[in-house]
Amino acid sequence: MTTSTSTSSLDRIRAAALTCLLLLCGVLLPTWSASSHEASMAVITLREIAPGRYLGQWTMPPVDPTLQPIFPPHCRWEPPELVCGERGLIGRLSFMGLGSKQSVATIKVLPRDAAPQVYTVSAAKPIVMAARTPGTDLAVWLDLAETYVNLGIDHILRGIDHLLFVLGLIWLTSSGWMLVRTITAFTVGHSISLAAATFGWVGVPERPLNAAIALSIVFVGVEIVKLQRGEAGLTARYPWIVAFAFGLLHGLGFATALTALGIPQATLPIALLFFNVGVEIGQLAFVMVVLTLIWAHRQARAVLPRWGVALPAYAIGSVAAFWFLSRV
């Protein structure tokens, strides 16, 4: 019993050091902490007004004013008009200026006699191929899948509030099996609400939603402080229940990035599926990195001073409280 308690305490000490590093990222990267759900994406909509002629409009203006779309060579882009001739908009699409300020950009095409098409470009995938419709072309569907997986990974890894919440869950679990149950419950919760919000079954205004997500991290911070004082709070006793409940909340936050793209109904199911897959890949990668660092710290037998153990829990609550106040 003593050995188990000692090991658990050391694990929390190591998690505290990792928390400090993440909090430092939160301080140094204010664009993340201000609102991680407001992904740095831009959307330009092209409405076909005549065969091969499109009228372009930024329906979600870019953060970086230098961002410009690059169309296939046979197309002529003279804002706001794009002329592609008889071939139409087919070929390579990319953006000039995509980088740290603008991580994701989307071209939404509204043909006169076909289903809408959405093409998303990111730093991970700087070039996409435009096609008339997905149809039964396997290559096009695989391209869509890759695009949304990358978008999901990008969103979760830029969402420092999501990562802090997951780190708090890791901190509050007392065994490997409980950690598996807790992370699984969080995944199930946010997958349900992500699907519900994406299909339009539920809707929550973005600003109060982001504030509520910040408040969930405040709650976890308080639970960690209770645990350090020897009081097992609700999360320490039933982490998987709390993870599922707050997972529903965080899933609505994930949905804001996906619904902002204005994805056509024809491709919405595959977009939802693979965006969620990307989120899970990113989340799993983060958990594995944390567990690997905890293992390495255990091998080094390093011990933090008492203040170093207590500080991160208070810092989590304080930073999350700041996010909450900045979002209301």
Secondary structure by P-SEA (a helix, b strand, c coil): caaaaaaaaaaaaaaaaaaaaaaaaaaaccccccccccccbbbbbbbbccccbbbbbcccccccccbbbbccccccccccbbbbcccccccbbbbccccccccbbbbbbbbccccbbbbbbcccccbbbbcccccccaaaaaaaaaaaaaaaaaaaaaaaaaaaaaaaaaaacccaaaaaaaaaaaaaaaaaaaaaaaaccccccaaaaaaaaaaaaaaaaaaaaaaaacccccccccaaaaaaaaaaaaaaaaaaaaacccccccaaaaaaaaaaaaaaaaaaaaaaaaaaaaaaaaaacccccaaaaaaaaaaaaaaaaaaaaacc
